[in-house]
Amino acid sequence: MKKFFETLSNIWKIEELKGRILVTLGLLLVYRFGAQIALPGIDTAQLGALSSGTENGIFGILNAFTGGAFAKASVFALGIMPYISASIVVQLMGIAIPYLQKLQKEGESGRKTINQITRWLTIGICILQAPTYLLGLSQFGVPDSAFLLGKGLDFMVPAVIILVTGTVFAMWLGEKITDKGIGNGISLLIMVGIIATLPQSFAQEAISRWNGTGGPMLVLIEVIIWFVVILLSVLLVMATRQIPVQYARRSASGGYEKDAMGTRQYIPLKLNASGVMPIIFAQAIMFAPGLIGQTFNETAWGQWLEVQFQDIFGLAYNLLFAFLIIVFTYFYTAITVPTNKMADDLKRSGGFIPGIRPGAETGDFLDKIMSLITLPGSVFLALLAVLPAIVVKLMDVQAGWAMFYGGTSLLIMVGVAIDTVQQVNSYLLNRHYDGLMKTGKNRKVA
């Protein structure tokens, strides 16, 4: 504990790091403040049905990602998710569109152009989602009297503009945190939104246990299990398979000595190279069975689909969910881990994997290793995604608290926390190295 407080003290001594942390906290505070501001023309006192309607199901997940703004009809009701959707679309389009492939190879200038394309696509998605959200408020039971200006163009047009502006402003906050603050800004906005609902969910679970069955002992057991799941999530995020790489030693003339052994390094292949993207993809598709069931609800199988896939904690829903996660893990890993490019880069730099020929054989070897380690990684990710349903069915945990036992919420929290801590740690290490260099320069030489 003493060392921990010493580390905090060292962080505060580094002016640049302290400034970045304060900027990050300030911008996150602005985002949380904006999430509490309701859209003009809506009576917030009549949004109780919207809050209760977004406690469970897929809308509960959307509400968690926006930090409760979705259920409050806030100016940030759409959150940062349209930007995430646009980023995914642009990334997938980069596989098939030569222009985007060219931009990806142009370095910093290409990255700026891709970011600009992503921003415009975000605005387009918001323009489609905003009217759908506003018209869908009535589906959640929000009475017509809650719309003080009615549902005509006098309300819809300004409300759509405000929702689109709110998402663009949130996107700007995320980019500013990345540039001027610490950590990945977009990810931090999502994590803060998720954490904002954590205290309330835990309090509801504790009160329910205290007044019902189990008492404080069962609450303690649930917390211990939660910490174990977090530990396993950290292991999933950090686990890598290290492939040894040997580099031929350069000669004085600049060539390579073929028979001389150089330094040995490693290629770290992550057990879960796709992160949370397979879960996000799978959740997006899980809308489809329920919609199909609603469309054909006059038939027996349509009614079955509608009933089974409206319950996110049901057996049929989670079996299909787990299967899609495994499939998308392989798919996303295949498009984000270019093993052939890695093999070509390794060959050009004079490196090779011991016992494997450089070039195509190295690419095949890396692809085989990725396929082998992706299987346990995808299964573990699928189990983690369906764990909330398991704890609801086996331990009768409330839905709000169960969502923190796995799935996208927990993985985002763990991944963002690890990334932010690593960035803070790099500042500490750099400061430490600078201090050593300064001491060395000032040392007198006889």
NORPEJO-V468968 format. One record per residue. RES is the residue in three letters. SS is DSSP state (a for helix, b for strand, c for the rest). D_CENTER is the distance of its C-alpha to the mean C-alpha in Angstrom with 2 decimals. Layout:
BEGIN
res: [RES RES]
ss: [SS SS]
d_center: [D_CENTER D_CENTER]
END
This chain:
BEGIN
res: [MET LYS LYS PHE PHE GLU THR LEU SER ASN ILE TRP LYS ILE GLU GLU LEU LYS GLY ARG ILE LEU VAL THR LEU GLY LEU LEU LEU VAL TYR ARG PHE GLY ALA GLN ILE ALA LEU PRO GLY ILE ASP THR ALA GLN LEU GLY ALA LEU SER SER GLY THR GLU ASN GLY ILE PHE GLY ILE LEU ASN ALA PHE THR GLY GLY ALA PHE ALA LYS ALA SER VAL PHE ALA LEU GLY ILE MET PRO TYR ILE SER ALA SER ILE VAL VAL GLN LEU MET GLY ILE ALA ILE PRO TYR LEU GLN LYS LEU GLN LYS GLU GLY GLU SER GLY ARG LYS THR ILE ASN GLN ILE THR ARG TRP LEU THR ILE GLY ILE CYS ILE LEU GLN ALA PRO THR TYR LEU LEU GLY LEU SER GLN PHE GLY VAL PRO ASP SER ALA PHE LEU LEU GLY LYS GLY LEU ASP PHE MET VAL PRO ALA VAL ILE ILE LEU VAL THR GLY THR VAL PHE ALA MET TRP LEU GLY GLU LYS ILE THR ASP LYS GLY ILE GLY ASN GLY ILE SER LEU LEU ILE MET VAL GLY ILE ILE ALA THR LEU PRO GLN SER PHE ALA GLN GLU ALA ILE SER ARG TRP ASN GLY THR GLY GLY PRO MET LEU VAL LEU ILE GLU VAL ILE ILE TRP PHE VAL VAL ILE LEU LEU SER VAL LEU LEU VAL MET ALA THR ARG GLN ILE PRO VAL GLN TYR ALA ARG ARG SER ALA SER GLY GLY TYR GLU LYS ASP ALA MET GLY THR ARG GLN TYR ILE PRO LEU LYS LEU ASN ALA SER GLY VAL MET PRO ILE ILE PHE ALA GLN ALA ILE MET PHE ALA PRO GLY LEU ILE GLY GLN THR PHE ASN GLU THR ALA TRP GLY GLN TRP LEU GLU VAL GLN PHE GLN ASP ILE PHE GLY LEU ALA TYR ASN LEU LEU PHE ALA PHE LEU ILE ILE VAL PHE THR TYR PHE TYR THR ALA ILE THR VAL PRO THR ASN LYS MET ALA ASP ASP LEU LYS ARG SER GLY GLY PHE ILE PRO GLY ILE ARG PRO GLY ALA GLU THR GLY ASP PHE LEU ASP LYS ILE MET SER LEU ILE THR LEU PRO GLY SER VAL PHE LEU ALA LEU LEU ALA VAL LEU PRO ALA ILE VAL VAL LYS LEU MET ASP VAL GLN ALA GLY TRP ALA MET PHE TYR GLY GLY THR SER LEU LEU ILE MET VAL GLY VAL ALA ILE ASP THR VAL GLN GLN VAL ASN SER TYR LEU LEU ASN ARG HIS TYR ASP GLY LEU MET LYS THR GLY LYS ASN ARG LYS VAL ALA]
ss: [c a a a a a a a a a a a a c a a a a a a a a a a a a a a a a a a a a c c c b c c c b c a a a c a a a a a a c c c a a a a a a a a a c c c c c c c c b c c c c c c a a a a a a a a a a a a a a a a c a a a a a a a c c c a a a a a a a a a a a a a a a a a a a a a a a a a a a a a c a a a c c c a a a b c c c c c a a a a a a a a a a a a a a a a a a a a a a a a a a a a c c c c a a a a a a a a a a a a c a a a a a a a a a a a a a a c c c a a a a a a a a a a a a a a a a a a a a a a a a c b b b b b b b b b b b c c c c c b b b b b b b b b b b b b b b c c c c c c a a a a a a a a a c a a a a a a a a a c c c c a a a a a a a a a c c c c c c a a a a a a a a a a a a a a a a a a a a a a c c a a a a a a a a a a c c b b c c c c c c c a a a a a a a a a a a a a a a a a a a a a a a a a a a a a a a a a a a a c c c a a a a a a a c a a a a a a a a a a a a a a a a a a a a a a a a a a a a a a a a a a a a c c c c]
d_center: [30.29 32.66 30.68 27.50 29.41 30.89 27.49 26.61 30.00 29.44 26.19 28.22 30.99 28.97 29.45 26.79 24.09 25.43 25.37 21.76 20.74 22.99 21.64 18.03 19.31 21.52 19.03 16.66 19.90 20.71 17.51 18.24 21.84 21.19 19.28 22.66 24.79 25.79 26.78 30.48 32.75 30.96 32.57 29.89 32.43 32.25 28.50 28.90 28.60 25.27 23.90 25.33 24.19 20.48 20.59 19.94 18.71 16.07 17.03 16.35 12.65 12.79 14.88 12.61 9.74 12.71 14.24 17.25 18.03 18.03 20.79 22.67 23.09 21.91 21.94 18.13 18.11 16.02 13.45 11.13 10.14 13.18 12.04 8.84 11.51 13.93 11.99 11.63 15.29 16.50 15.04 16.73 19.80 20.13 21.32 24.20 25.19 27.34 26.94 23.19 23.94 26.56 24.32 21.86 24.96 26.30 24.27 23.58 25.52 23.75 20.30 21.61 22.93 19.73 17.94 20.88 20.67 17.01 18.19 21.12 19.24 16.96 20.31 21.65 18.90 19.39 23.12 22.76 20.40 22.26 25.62 24.11 22.50 25.82 27.97 25.87 26.54 29.91 28.46 26.92 30.43 30.44 34.18 35.66 37.20 33.80 33.89 36.48 37.03 36.82 34.56 36.44 35.59 36.42 33.26 30.98 31.26 30.56 27.74 26.00 26.54 25.15 21.95 21.43 22.36 19.99 16.94 18.52 19.22 15.68 14.68 17.65 16.69 13.34 15.42 18.10 16.03 15.02 18.74 20.61 18.46 16.54 12.98 10.45 11.36 8.84 6.02 9.09 10.08 7.33 8.01 11.63 11.75 10.72 13.16 15.74 16.43 16.69 20.31 21.65 20.33 21.79 24.97 25.51 25.19 27.54 30.06 30.06 30.77 33.30 35.22 34.85 34.77 33.54 33.87 32.29 32.56 30.15 27.68 28.02 27.47 24.27 22.98 24.09 22.36 19.10 19.52 20.39 17.22 15.23 17.56 17.03 13.22 14.02 16.54 14.29 11.88 15.08 17.52 19.21 22.44 24.62 26.97 30.06 31.15 34.65 35.74 39.38 41.08 42.27 46.00 47.72 48.35 44.68 44.78 43.39 45.50 44.80 46.30 44.83 41.67 39.14 36.13 33.71 29.98 27.02 24.26 21.19 19.65 16.44 16.74 13.19 12.94 10.54 7.54 5.65 7.30 10.51 9.56 8.48 11.70 13.69 13.05 14.16 17.25 18.04 19.44 22.16 24.34 24.72 25.66 28.10 29.56 30.14 31.77 34.13 34.55 38.29 38.06 37.57 34.60 32.96 33.44 32.06 28.85 28.53 29.12 27.07 23.85 23.82 23.36 19.79 21.42 24.19 25.16 25.21 21.80 20.14 22.30 21.28 17.59 17.87 19.96 17.62 14.72 17.29 18.51 15.28 14.41 17.80 17.50 14.30 15.63 18.95 17.88 15.70 18.12 21.49 23.92 26.97 25.96 25.34 28.80 30.42 29.05 30.24 33.62 34.09 33.42 36.01 33.76 34.06 32.96 36.07 37.81 35.86 37.30 35.39 34.16 33.54 34.18 31.50 28.99 30.03 29.77 26.20 25.26 27.03 25.30 21.81 22.96 24.32 21.38 18.84 20.88 20.45 16.80 16.23 18.56 16.93 13.48 15.47 17.36 14.44 13.18 16.78 17.59 17.39 20.10 22.08 22.33 23.26 26.01 27.31 27.02 27.14 24.19 23.39 20.55 18.75 18.89 18.18 14.65 13.83 15.40 12.65 10.33 6.77 7.77 9.22 7.02 4.34 7.86 9.41 7.49 7.65 11.08 12.28 11.57 13.31 16.07 16.72 17.24 19.54 21.29 21.97 23.68 25.74 26.78 27.73 29.76 31.43 32.38 33.70 35.86 37.32 38.12 39.78 41.90 42.91 44.04 46.12 47.83 51.45 52.89 56.50]
END
